[in-house]
Amino acid sequence: MYRNGPAVEAEGLRKRYGDTEALAGLDLTVPAGTVCGLLGRNGAGKTTAVRVLSTLLRPDAGTARVAGADVRRHPEQVRARIGLVGQHAAVDEVLSGRQNLVLFGRLHHLGRARARARAAELLTRFDLTDAADRPVGTYSGGMRRRLDLAASLILDPPVLFLDEPTTGLDPRARAQVWDAVRGLVADGTTVLLTTQYLEEADQLADSIRVVDAGRVIADGTPDELKAALGGDRIDVVLPRADDLTPAARAVGAAVGAAPRVDPAALRVSVPVTARVAALAAVLRALDDSGLSAADIAVRRPTLDEVFLRLTGDDSPTARPTEEKVTA
């Protein structure tokens, strides 16, 4: 596997389609052996970035190196060092899983015996041995995606590009693909992942780049991006509007922070640091004040909230994670 510096480096990448600037000076560095998630709404430039880095598109300006090879000057070297899984399955549904992998091996100039051996290795690695000789048209969505991953690894590339690899999959199939990706990274593969599934980025990525209008507008680990929103908070929902003011006073005094009151939702919210101790203090304060709560939730910021704050987009549909204690 590639270990000599960053696996992916890009500086000032620009790409225009007519009047639309898909990439507007994108900078990116991905350390070897990690998963980097490119997160952004439709049209943000994620797929264009992958297409440029995988040499499918030539950038209008900027520089990029993948596994040490320059995408402009040595595209053939880049292609020899990467695997690419696009948004749509690239395997033939009439052929069996084994035949597909042997075909990919032959297309990569492996000898017949080596192609068969490599196919058998990958079928075992991705838990597809039992279905190896069935037509791919009979595979589930998750099995096809795993076969796609296997096909991209015929030459055991050090860098793998995954462009929204779980689009359209059900939760179980998505989890199977996640497990396969984790296994690849554990073996040293570097992964650049584009996704609109915020949970996917949270589960897989060591670092995240939020892309908007063709440039990176924020980067960090998932925890760092969440922490930028101000940490945890406690939400107290009251049964009556008359309880809002005394509850806000009690909650604020209990944690030493200014609460926020939402009259429409009958909710008092307050930022906290030590979440467990703060929850206990809020419960005591409410009890001492003779107040009861309809619901209390300790909330940790999610990538949904990071995404919304940074891009102003309202398309993500995942609900924030909540830990609830019924009062």
C-alpha positions in Angstrom: 0.0 0.0 0.0 1.1 3.6 -0.6 2.7 5.1 2.4 5.0 7.9 1.0 3.1 11.0 2.0 -0.6 11.8 1.5 -2.5 9.4 -0.7 -4.5 12.2 -2.3 -3.4 15.8 -2.7 -5.3 18.5 -4.6 -4.7 22.2 -4.7 -6.8 24.9 -6.4 -8.7 22.4 -8.6 -11.1 24.2 -11.0 -13.5 22.7 -13.5 -16.2 24.5 -15.5 -19.1 23.2 -17.5 -20.2 26.1 -19.7 -21.3 28.9 -17.3 -21.3 26.5 -14.3 -18.1 26.3 -12.2 -18.3 22.8 -10.7 -15.0 23.1 -8.9 -13.9 26.6 -7.7 -10.4 26.1 -6.2 -10.9 22.9 -4.3 -8.1 21.9 -1.9 -7.9 18.4 -0.4 -5.4 16.3 1.4 -6.1 12.7 2.4 -3.5 10.8 4.6 -2.7 7.3 3.6 -4.7 4.5 5.2 -7.7 6.7 6.2 -11.3 7.4 5.0 -12.0 10.9 3.9 -15.6 11.8 3.4 -16.7 14.5 0.9 -20.0 15.7 2.2 -22.3 18.1 0.3 -25.6 18.6 -1.3 -26.4 17.8 -5.0 -24.3 20.0 -7.3 -21.7 20.8 -4.7 -18.9 19.4 -6.8 -18.3 16.0 -5.1 -18.6 13.8 -8.1 -16.7 16.2 -10.3 -13.8 16.1 -7.8 -13.8 12.3 -7.9 -13.9 12.3 -11.7 -10.9 14.7 -11.9 -8.9 12.8 -9.3 -9.6 9.5 -11.1 -8.6 11.0 -14.4 -12.0 10.7 -16.0 -12.0 14.5 -16.3 -9.2 16.9 -16.9 -9.2 19.9 -14.6 -9.1 23.4 -16.1 -6.7 24.6 -13.4 -5.0 23.4 -10.3 -2.8 20.4 -9.4 -3.5 16.9 -8.0 -1.6 13.8 -7.1 -3.0 10.4 -6.3 -0.7 7.8 -4.7 2.3 9.9 -5.8 1.2 10.3 -9.5 0.2 13.6 -11.1 -3.3 13.4 -12.6 -2.4 15.7 -15.5 1.1 14.5 -16.4 0.8 10.8 -15.6 -2.9 9.7 -15.8 -1.9 6.2 -16.7 0.0 5.8 -13.5 -3.0 7.2 -11.5 -5.3 4.7 -13.1 -3.0 1.8 -12.2 -3.1 2.8 -8.6 -6.8 3.4 -7.9 -10.1 1.6 -7.8 -13.3 3.4 -8.6 -16.9 2.5 -7.5 -19.4 4.8 -9.1 -23.1 5.5 -8.3 -24.3 2.7 -10.6 -23.3 -0.9 -10.6 -20.6 -1.7 -13.2 -21.0 -5.5 -13.2 -22.8 -7.6 -15.9 -26.1 -9.1 -14.6 -26.1 -12.0 -17.0 -22.6 -13.3 -15.9 -22.0 -14.9 -12.6 -20.1 -13.1 -9.8 -17.0 -15.3 -10.6 -17.2 -14.6 -14.3 -17.5 -10.9 -13.7 -14.3 -10.9 -11.6 -12.4 -13.0 -14.0 -13.4 -10.7 -16.8 -12.2 -7.7 -14.9 -9.0 -9.5 -14.2 -8.4 -10.2 -17.9 -9.3 -6.6 -18.8 -6.5 -5.6 -16.4 -4.1 -7.9 -18.3 -3.9 -10.6 -15.7 -3.2 -14.1 -17.0 -6.1 -16.6 -17.1 -4.9 -18.5 -14.1 -4.1 -15.4 -12.1 -7.4 -13.8 -12.9 -9.3 -17.0 -11.7 -7.2 -17.1 -8.5 -7.7 -13.3 -7.8 -11.5 -13.8 -8.4 -11.6 -16.6 -5.8 -9.7 -14.5 -3.3 -12.1 -11.5 -3.7 -15.2 -13.7 -3.6 -14.0 -15.0 -0.2 -13.0 -11.6 1.1 -16.4 -10.1 0.3 -18.4 -13.2 1.5 -19.7 -14.0 -1.9 -18.4 -17.5 -2.3 -21.8 -19.2 -1.9 -23.3 -17.0 -4.7 -20.2 -17.0 -6.9 -21.6 -19.0 -9.7 -25.1 -17.5 -9.7 -26.1 -14.8 -12.3 -25.5 -11.4 -10.8 -29.1 -10.5 -11.8 -30.2 -12.8 -8.8 -28.1 -10.9 -6.3 -29.5 -8.5 -3.7 -28.5 -4.8 -3.9 -25.9 -5.2 -1.1 -24.4 -8.3 -2.8 -24.1 -6.4 -6.1 -22.4 -3.5 -4.3 -19.9 -5.8 -2.6 -19.2 -7.4 -6.0 -18.6 -3.8 -7.4 -16.1 -3.3 -4.6 -14.4 -6.6 -5.3 -14.1 -5.7 -9.0 -12.5 -2.3 -8.2 -9.8 -4.2 -6.2 -8.6 -6.6 -8.8 -5.2 -5.0 -8.8 -5.2 -4.3 -5.1 -5.0 -0.5 -5.5 -3.7 1.7 -2.7 -6.5 4.3 -3.2 -10.2 3.6 -3.7 -12.8 6.2 -4.8 -16.3 5.5 -3.6 -18.9 7.8 -5.2 -22.1 7.5 -3.2 -21.7 3.7 -3.0 -24.8 2.9 -1.0 -27.4 5.1 -2.8 -30.7 3.2 -3.0 -29.7 0.4 -0.7 -31.8 -0.6 2.3 -30.3 -0.2 5.8 -29.1 -3.8 6.0 -27.3 -3.8 2.7 -25.8 -0.4 3.5 -24.4 -1.9 6.8 -22.9 -4.7 4.8 -21.1 -2.3 2.5 -19.9 -0.3 5.5 -18.4 -3.5 7.0 -16.6 -4.2 3.7 -15.1 -0.7 3.5 -13.9 -0.9 7.1 -12.2 -4.2 6.2 -10.4 -2.5 3.3 -9.2 0.4 5.4 -8.0 -2.0 8.1 -5.8 -3.6 5.5 -4.3 -0.3 4.5 -6.4 1.0 1.7 -7.1 4.8 1.5 -10.7 5.6 0.7 -12.2 8.8 -0.6 -15.9 8.6 -0.1 -18.6 10.9 -1.4 -22.0 10.6 0.2 -25.3 12.4 1.0 -26.0 10.0 3.8 -24.8 11.9 6.9 -24.8 8.8 9.0 -22.6 7.1 6.5 -19.9 9.8 6.8 -20.2 9.7 10.6 -19.8 5.9 10.6 -16.9 5.5 8.2 -14.9 8.8 7.8 -11.8 9.6 9.8 -12.0 13.1 8.4 -14.7 15.0 6.6 -14.6 17.8 4.1 -17.9 19.7 3.6 -18.0 20.9 0.0 -20.2 23.7 -1.3 -20.1 25.5 -4.6 -17.0 23.7 -5.7 -14.8 24.4 -2.7 -14.2 23.0 0.8 -15.9 25.2 3.3 -15.2 23.1 6.5 -13.0 20.2 7.5 -12.3 18.1 10.5 -13.1 14.9 12.2 -16.8 14.2 12.8 -16.4 15.0 16.5 -14.6 18.2 15.7 -17.3 19.4 13.3 -20.0 18.6 15.9 -18.1 20.3 18.6 -18.0 23.5 16.5 -21.8 23.7 17.0 -21.3 24.2 20.8 -21.4 20.8 22.4 -24.3 19.0 24.0 -27.6 20.5 25.2 -30.5 19.5 27.4 -34.0 20.0 26.1 -36.9 20.2 28.7 -40.4 20.0 27.3 -43.1 21.3 29.7 -46.7 20.3 30.0 -48.0 23.9 30.3 -47.0 27.3 28.9 -47.2 28.7 32.4 -44.3 26.5 33.4 -41.8 27.9 30.9 -40.6 30.9 32.8 -40.0 29.1 36.2 -38.5 26.1 34.4 -36.1 28.4 32.4 -35.0 30.0 35.7 -34.5 26.7 37.4 -32.7 25.1 34.5 -30.4 28.0 33.9 -29.4 28.2 37.6 -28.8 24.5 37.8 -26.2 24.4 35.0 -25.0 28.1 35.1 -25.9 28.9 31.5 -28.5 31.0 29.8 -31.4 28.8 28.5 -33.3 29.3 25.3 -37.1 29.2 25.5 -39.3 28.0 22.6 -42.9 28.9 23.5 -44.4 27.1 20.5 -42.8 23.8 21.4 -43.1 24.4 25.2 -39.4 23.7 25.4 -36.5 25.1 27.4 -33.0 24.3 26.0 -29.7 24.9 27.7 -26.1 24.2 26.6 -24.1 21.8 28.8 -20.6 20.4 29.1 -20.7 17.5 31.6 -23.9 16.0 30.2 -24.6 13.3 32.9 -24.0 15.7 35.9 -25.9 18.4 34.2 -28.9 16.2 33.6 -28.9 15.2 37.2 -28.7 18.8 38.3 -31.6 19.8 36.0 -33.8 17.0 37.3 -33.1 18.1 40.9 -33.8 21.7 40.1 -37.1 21.0 38.5 -38.1 18.8 41.4 -37.1 21.4 44.0 -39.2 24.0 42.1 -42.2 21.7 42.1 -42.2 21.4 38.3 -42.7 18.3 36.2 -41.5 17.8 32.6 -43.3 16.1 29.8 -40.0 15.0 28.4 -36.2 15.6 28.9 -33.6 14.9 26.2 -29.8 15.1 26.3 -28.9 15.9 22.7 -25.5 15.7 21.0 -25.0 17.6 17.8 -25.2 15.5 14.6 -23.7 15.9 11.2 -27.1 16.8 10.0 -26.9 20.0 12.0 -23.3 20.7 10.9 -24.4 20.3 7.3 -27.4 22.6 7.7 -25.4 25.2 9.5 -22.7 25.3 7.0 -24.6 25.0 3.7 -28.1 26.3 4.6 -29.5 23.3 2.8 -32.7 21.7 4.1 -32.5 18.4 2.2 -31.1 16.0 4.8 -33.9 14.1 6.4 -32.2 12.1 9.2 -33.4 13.0 12.7 -31.0 14.2 15.4 -29.8 11.6 17.8 -31.6 11.9 21.2 -31.1 10.2 24.5 -34.3 10.6 26.4 -35.2 10.3 30.1 -38.9 10.5 30.8 -39.6 12.6 33.9 
